[in-house]
Amino acid sequence: MNQPPSVSDEPRRLVLLRHAKAEHPDGVSDHSRPLALQGRRQSARVGTALAAAGLVPDLVWCSSSTRTRQTWDLVRGTLGAQPPAEFLDDVYEAGVRSLLALVATAPASVSTLLVVGHEPTMSHTAATLAGPGSDEDAWSRVQVGVPTASWSLIELDGDWDTVASQAGRLIKVVTPH
């Protein structure tokens, strides 16, 4: 008997977004650094690009820092959707291993997960997940790090809890102009 495809038969899409350009004001902690004017412009372009690519997330996990929160707020403003967002110290503090462990806990109902975080974790995570079938140019870019407001798209077969090194396909890396 044929059964309808389950949600897990569809590739999961993980979007790793580095926050937009931030300022470095004297006397302000790293966690509290705000976006620069250039970062505000970048963020709006990211939302438009994600929407155009059909990458409206089902869930957003955003670092708890000021610059990532502001990035997400401006992305959301041009995304054309209001997906649920959680602001997590775990993303602010994440290295590759801890971010992969966090992604593995994403709800099964989520098809597209957007993580708004920091370098070098965003590019290193994309590079770690890139397995067979990944775009070579995108892989080369994440090897050296990505500029502010860049996002990587990784497709994962199976459920989130199967995420592991080289378990995905790095499809592309996009940097707003």
C-alpha positions as CSV (number, residue, x, y, z in Angstrom):
1,M,0.0,0.0,0.0
2,N,1.4,3.4,-0.9
3,Q,1.6,5.9,1.9
4,P,1.8,9.6,1.5
5,P,5.3,10.9,1.9
6,S,6.1,11.9,5.5
7,V,7.6,15.3,6.4
8,S,10.9,13.5,6.9
9,D,11.0,12.5,3.3
10,E,11.4,16.1,2.3
11,P,14.9,17.6,2.7
12,R,15.3,19.9,5.7
13,R,16.6,23.3,4.9
14,L,19.0,25.0,7.2
15,V,19.8,28.7,6.6
16,L,22.8,30.0,8.5
17,L,22.8,33.8,8.5
18,R,25.7,35.9,9.8
19,H,24.4,39.1,11.5
20,A,24.7,42.3,9.5
21,K,27.4,44.9,9.9
22,A,27.7,46.1,13.4
23,E,29.3,49.1,15.1
24,H,32.2,48.9,17.6
25,P,31.3,51.7,20.0
26,D,33.7,52.4,22.9
27,G,32.5,51.1,26.3
28,V,29.8,48.8,24.8
29,S,30.1,45.1,25.5
30,D,30.3,42.7,22.5
31,H,26.8,41.4,23.4
32,S,25.3,44.9,23.2
33,R,26.9,46.1,20.0
34,P,24.2,47.6,17.6
35,L,24.0,47.4,13.9
36,A,25.7,50.1,11.8
37,L,23.6,51.9,9.1
38,Q,25.2,49.6,6.5
39,G,24.0,46.6,8.5
40,R,20.5,47.9,8.6
41,R,20.5,48.2,4.8
42,Q,22.0,44.7,4.4
43,S,19.4,43.2,6.7
44,A,16.5,44.5,4.6
45,R,18.1,43.0,1.5
46,V,18.5,39.6,3.2
47,G,14.8,39.4,3.9
48,T,13.9,40.2,0.4
49,A,16.4,37.6,-1.0
50,L,15.2,34.9,1.4
51,A,11.5,35.5,0.3
52,A,12.5,35.5,-3.4
53,A,14.3,32.2,-2.9
54,G,11.3,30.6,-1.2
55,L,13.2,30.3,2.1
56,V,10.6,31.6,4.6
57,P,11.6,29.8,7.8
58,D,9.2,27.8,9.9
59,L,11.3,28.7,13.0
60,V,14.1,31.2,13.7
61,W,16.8,30.7,16.3
62,C,18.6,34.0,16.8
63,S,21.5,34.8,19.0
64,S,20.6,36.9,22.0
65,S,23.0,39.7,21.1
66,T,21.7,43.1,20.1
67,R,23.1,43.0,16.6
68,T,21.6,39.6,15.7
69,R,18.2,40.7,17.2
70,Q,18.3,43.8,15.1
71,T,19.4,41.9,12.0
72,W,16.4,39.5,12.5
73,D,13.9,42.3,13.1
74,L,14.9,44.0,9.8
75,V,15.0,40.7,7.9
76,R,11.6,39.9,9.1
77,G,10.3,43.3,8.0
78,T,11.1,42.5,4.4
79,L,10.5,38.7,4.5
80,G,6.7,39.0,4.2
81,A,6.1,36.5,7.0
82,Q,6.2,36.4,10.8
83,P,7.7,33.0,11.7
84,P,8.2,32.3,15.4
85,A,11.6,33.4,16.7
86,E,13.5,32.4,19.8
87,F,16.5,34.5,21.1
88,L,19.0,32.2,22.6
89,D,22.2,32.6,24.5
90,D,23.1,29.1,23.2
91,V,23.4,30.6,19.7
92,Y,25.5,33.6,20.9
93,E,27.9,31.3,22.7
94,A,27.9,28.5,20.1
95,G,30.8,26.8,18.5
96,V,30.2,24.3,15.6
97,R,29.6,21.3,17.9
98,S,27.2,23.0,20.2
99,L,25.3,24.6,17.2
100,L,25.0,21.2,15.5
101,A,23.7,19.7,18.8
102,L,21.2,22.5,19.0
103,V,20.0,22.0,15.4
104,A,19.5,18.3,16.2
105,T,16.8,19.4,18.7
106,A,14.7,21.3,16.1
107,P,11.1,20.1,16.1
108,A,10.2,17.5,13.5
109,S,7.4,19.9,12.2
110,V,10.1,22.4,11.0
111,S,11.1,22.1,7.4
112,T,13.1,25.3,7.2
113,L,15.2,26.5,10.1
114,L,16.9,29.9,10.1
115,V,19.8,30.5,12.6
116,V,21.0,34.0,13.0
117,G,24.5,34.0,14.5
118,H,28.1,34.9,14.4
119,E,31.4,34.2,12.7
120,P,33.3,32.0,12.5
121,T,30.6,29.6,13.7
122,M,28.2,30.3,10.8
123,S,30.7,29.5,8.1
124,H,32.4,26.7,10.0
125,T,29.1,25.0,10.6
126,A,28.2,25.3,6.9
127,A,31.6,23.8,6.0
128,T,31.2,21.0,8.5
129,L,27.8,20.0,7.1
130,A,28.8,20.2,3.5
131,G,29.0,16.7,2.1
132,P,28.6,15.0,-1.3
133,G,26.6,17.0,-3.8
134,S,27.7,20.4,-2.3
135,D,28.4,23.3,-4.5
136,E,32.2,23.7,-4.8
137,D,32.2,27.5,-5.0
138,A,30.0,27.8,-1.9
139,W,32.2,25.3,-0.1
140,S,35.3,27.3,-1.0
141,R,33.6,30.5,0.3
142,V,32.7,29.0,3.7
143,Q,36.2,27.6,4.1
144,V,37.5,31.2,4.5
145,G,34.6,32.7,6.3
146,V,31.7,34.8,5.1
147,P,31.1,38.6,5.2
148,T,28.4,40.2,7.3
149,A,24.8,39.5,6.3
150,S,25.8,36.4,4.3
151,W,23.7,33.3,4.4
152,S,24.3,29.7,3.6
153,L,21.7,27.2,2.5
154,I,22.2,23.6,3.5
155,E,19.8,20.8,2.6
156,L,19.7,17.8,5.0
157,D,18.1,14.5,4.2
158,G,16.3,12.9,7.2
159,D,15.2,14.4,10.4
160,W,17.0,17.1,12.3
161,D,18.3,14.6,14.9
162,T,20.4,13.0,12.2
163,V,22.4,16.1,11.6
164,A,26.1,15.3,11.5
165,S,29.4,16.2,9.8
166,Q,29.1,16.0,6.0
167,A,25.4,15.0,6.3
168,G,24.1,17.9,4.1
169,R,24.5,19.6,0.8
170,L,25.7,23.1,0.8
171,I,23.6,24.6,-2.0
172,K,24.7,28.2,-2.0
173,V,26.1,31.1,-0.1
174,V,24.5,34.5,-0.7
175,T,26.0,37.9,0.2
176,P,23.8,41.0,-0.2
177,H,25.3,43.8,-2.3
